[in-house]
Amino acid sequence: MSTAPRIDIDPAAFWADPYPMLAKMRQEAPIAFVPQLGSTLLTSRDDISISEKQIDVFSSHQPAGLMHRLMGHNMMRKDGEAHQAERRAMFPTVSPKTVKAHWTALFQAHAERIIDAIAPGSRIDFMRDFALPFSGECLKSITGLTNIGYQDMDAWSQGMIEGIANYGDDPEVEARCHAATSGIDAAIDDILPVMRKHPDQSILGVLLASGMAMESVRANVKLAISGGQNEPRKAIAGTVWALLSHPDQLALVRSGEVSWLQAFEEYARWISPIGMSPRRIAKPWRIRDVSFERDERVFLMFGSANRDEKHFERADVFDVRRDTSKSVAFGAGPHFCAGAFASRAMIAEVALPTLFARAKNLEIADDEPVRIGGWAFRGLQNLPVKWLQ
């Protein structure tokens, strides 16, 4: 076990709002062992930025890790050339060129169709009625699993996200994760004959064309679903909530003084949808005055890094004019999110401008509280709004 000082947390309070405890850790013990999570947490942006690039020490290869065990050995849990080879195989789907030429127009069509189905003047749950189906339909297109419903995509993503954050070993959570991965395997098997005969630009299409082993194809499709639905869904709803809660900042974006991309990037810094990334210590190591032993588990706390007072003035404040260049919302180093370009297009080029153009008087409803939670994966649980066009 590391020699890091021990800090105890209240798991329920940490799930509800991790930021006060993370701020305390940054000040008192930026590297701390948290027994309730069974891991040593790195909370300083500087430590995280350096460590994520040291793959010979902070390894993503975690054979005993939850993601490896529950979802298969995907590129996110590989290092070096093994990681880069699978990343290159997926790149033709998520490259900036492909996103611009192929996916953005399809994202726009999904957004328009879903908005058209919302009755003007209605009170809706924005998460349920737009963010969830929009993210799900976009992900169906990108993965190639067009033979399922967006509800399946969302349920599978949620099942896997909960499973790989199941550090309390809840058997019901693990069972839901297994059900999700079994559903994905069945959907892949169902569409595989069509995809082999008519390959396309989707993740499944390009991975099959690359000659990747089927076991790795399945694992990487599951990886894309686990993050490609959950994070965009929460980021879309969360950015809308943040802008509606800060009308002065929404006015800056509407006027063109600040871009929709800036608003999204600031939300992703402020409420990091991916709050943590686990690593395995590959060899004995020392940071500052803390020593680590081989095969220890550490958590790189992205959510903490994005509120580090050394790099972000008034870090707890949502400010669309902020310079977010030091944000690690999409990770850093060799494991920078492969889907970042697609996510930015979905949210900043399509969802946000289309929504605010079509619903000029969107308001947060006052008949139900907005709920937010999570620390490994954080975001809104709902968003009641009045859809006033």
Secondary structure by P-SEA (a helix, b strand, c coil): ccccbbbbbaaaaaaacaaaaaaaaaccccccccccccbbbbccaaaaaaaaacccccccccccccccccccccccccccaaaaaaaaaacccccaaaaaaccaaaaaaaaaaaaaacccccccccccccaaaaaaaaaaaaaccccccaaaaaaaaaaaaaaaacccccaaaaaaaaaaaaaaaaaaaaaaaaaaacccccaaaaaaaacccaaaaaaaaaaaaacccaaaaaaaaaaaaaaaacaaaaaaaaaccccaaaaaaaaaaacccccccccccccccccccccccccbbbbccaaaaaacccccccccccccccccccccccccccccccaaaaaaaacccccaaaaaaaccbbbbbccbbbbbbbccbbbbcbbbbcccc
